[in-house]
Amino acid sequence: MDQVLQFAALGLSTGAVYAVLASSLVGVYAATGIINFAQGSIALWAVWQVAALRHDGTLVLPVGSVSLGEGALSAWPAVAIGVVAGVTWSLLAHLLVFRPLRRAPVLAQVVASIGLMLLLQGLVAIRFDTAAIAFTPALLPAGTVEVGGAVLARSDLLLAGLALVVAAALAAYFRFTPLGVATRAAAESERAARLTGLSPDRLAAVVWTLTGAASSLVVVLAAPSIGLDPTSFAFYVVPALSVALVGRLTSVMTAAVAGLVLGCLQTELFYLSTKAWWPDWAQAGVGDAVPFLVVVVALFVLGGRIPARGATGEVAMPEVVPPRIRPVTGSLFVGAVVVALLLSSATWRYGLISSIIMTLLALSLVLLTGYLGQISLATMAFAGTAGFVLSKAGASWGLPFPLDVVLAVAAATLAGVLVGIPALRIRGAQLAVVTLAAAIALQSFVFGNPALMPYEGHRIAEVEIFGLSLGIRHGTTLVTMRFALFALAVVTVLTVALVLVMRGATGRAFLAVRSNERAAASAGIDVAGTKLLGFALAALLAGVGGCLIGYSRGQLSVASFSVLTGLVLLALTYVGGVTSVGGAVVAGLVAPLGVVHTFLNDTLEVGEYYQVVAALLLVLTAVANPTGIAGSVRAAATHLRGARAGAPRETSAKEPAHVG
């Protein structure tokens, strides 16, 4: 029993981080109606800022740096500066990103939030010397206390207490202070608040300041116990979101207590996994799967009762223009790609192949998010499911092509249906939380679990058709033309099939559900079946893409289908135009390892800035132009045609829509 208590207490420091991030998420949602996926990244910057100051006294800025003295800065001045840095990023996020998006579709808010998360994470990796800066010395008092025979670290208990105090203070602010009460009133109705002289923007700025300071302070104090990592705190937002949803995005204290419980539960599961009776399949990644289960249960139980913020004006999804099959244009485009493949060297040819494959993955997002309105962050998880099943089917079970591909794609499709089940009850940003949690759970609990995916090199056998090898390598040729044409043919056929689906009855049903679920149901459309069909088709496309990724690399790892890559892909698809095939092509060109990435990495030698550039482009596009590049080109072409005809340009109607 003593060991049980002691291991549970080891999770208090992590639980404190979950608690304060969850409290901040609830506060920001109460003030703005936005689920801020970048909350952990804001604290991430503060942590590394304090570490840099305590390392050599350098104040790191997004561009440039300032030396605050010779040698390391003392602890508490460094902490104060780090908290100020977190508050600064929090206010900038409010003023430059989320305030302009307060009337935007939920999709725009979600992708802008993800873009900000990726931007800060990328900046941390670039601006801080993550290899040289060691773990920071402890800031809280050392020592232990004995409770019930268990020896507990005093710093962990202090962190847990501080997280609860912060949550209580934030709850008291909303309940008892005039500004907090006014913020709650503005959350009910922005229009009514403005008519009474209140400024929802200023009220929100106060909350962004408080939450930025609270998150930064607690995470900085917890970092010596948890450790420094360029990414971990950014993704702590997922378990924090899970417990925030337990509090229905309204109760700060419930979310904070649930965060502490979750942290303790994760370390307790780690302790139990060391027991002889614990199953082998649950020894790796089970702690990362718990937040996904918490999210699903919380949203299924409470999803219908989670309040929506009262907004001014009507929001709309980006306009959808049903695609048409243009044989001449399509043939010319495919021919141009073939010529480019023939003329390119190994590196550039591989970049083209990667762009072709990533276009298919982006098309799955166009179908699911652009056409059906379901915000999914699990595309790479579906691709990874197919990729690892393909490896296992070939290496362990000896299935030949194409039976191994059929099995792999079927597994991805099943995963898509399972992840899509929560969409029957929830929508919008909450669905994005579920799919992100699912992606992290699959990455940690399935892909990285040696019991479920035994490591045999995760090799992928070459494709052979009628004895003809279509492998990506042959002798001294690193990237064969045969494989390039094979990948292009597969993606071309699936693109044409997808266009036919989107133009047909299924596509019209998708658009009806996207526009208004109740109206679609009254028109006789099976909303639940349509949603599950959308997830299945999107996962099928992603599964084929995952198989092609496996064939293109010959060997897989967990990094081949990382959650980060999936977030970047969603960002780029949104930038390109999430409602159009052209947008998917743009996303494919700019995607990781694609043509633009190859240009930045090999030609300009600035590949380390790729994530920052992509994230910044996403945020700017979400704020300035929610229709994406393809939508802008289409609007400009329509305007030009109208001007040439001498007729007044008609304004395209954007359908009012729920995203969920």
Secondary structure, 3 states (H helix, E strand, C coil): CHHHHHHHHHCHHHHHHHHHHHHHHHHHHHHHCCCCCCHHHHHHHHHHHHHHHHHHCEEECCCCEEECCCCCCCHHHHHHHHHHHHHHHHHHHHHHHHCCCCCCCHHHHHHHHHHHHHHHHHHHHHHCCCCCCCCCCCCCCCCEEEECCEEEEHHHHHHHHHHHHHHHHHHHHHHHCHHHHHHHHHHHCHHHHHHCCCCHHHHHHHHHHHHHHHHHHHHHHHHHHHCCCCCHHHHCHHHHHHHHHHCCCCCHHHHHHHHHHHHHHHHHHHHHCCCCCCCHHHCCCHHHHHHHHHHHHHHHHHHHHCCCCCCCCCCECCCCCCCCCCHHHHHHHHHHHHHHHHHCCHHHHHHHHHHHHHHHHHHHHHHHHHHCCCCCCCHHHHHHHHHHHHHHHHHCCCCCCCHHHHHHHHHHHHHHHHHHHHHHCCCHHHHHHHHHHHHHHHHHHHHCCCCCCCCCCCECCCCEECCEECCCCECCECCCHHHHHHHHHHHHHHHHHHHHHHHCHHHHHHHHHHHCHHHHHHCCCCHHHHHHHHHHHHHHHHHHHHHHHHHHHCECCHHHHCHHHHHHHHHHHHHHCCCCHHHHHHHHHHCCCCHHHHHHHHHCCCHHHHHHHHHHHHHHHHHHCCCHHHHHHHHHHHHHHHHHHCCCCCCCCCCECCCC
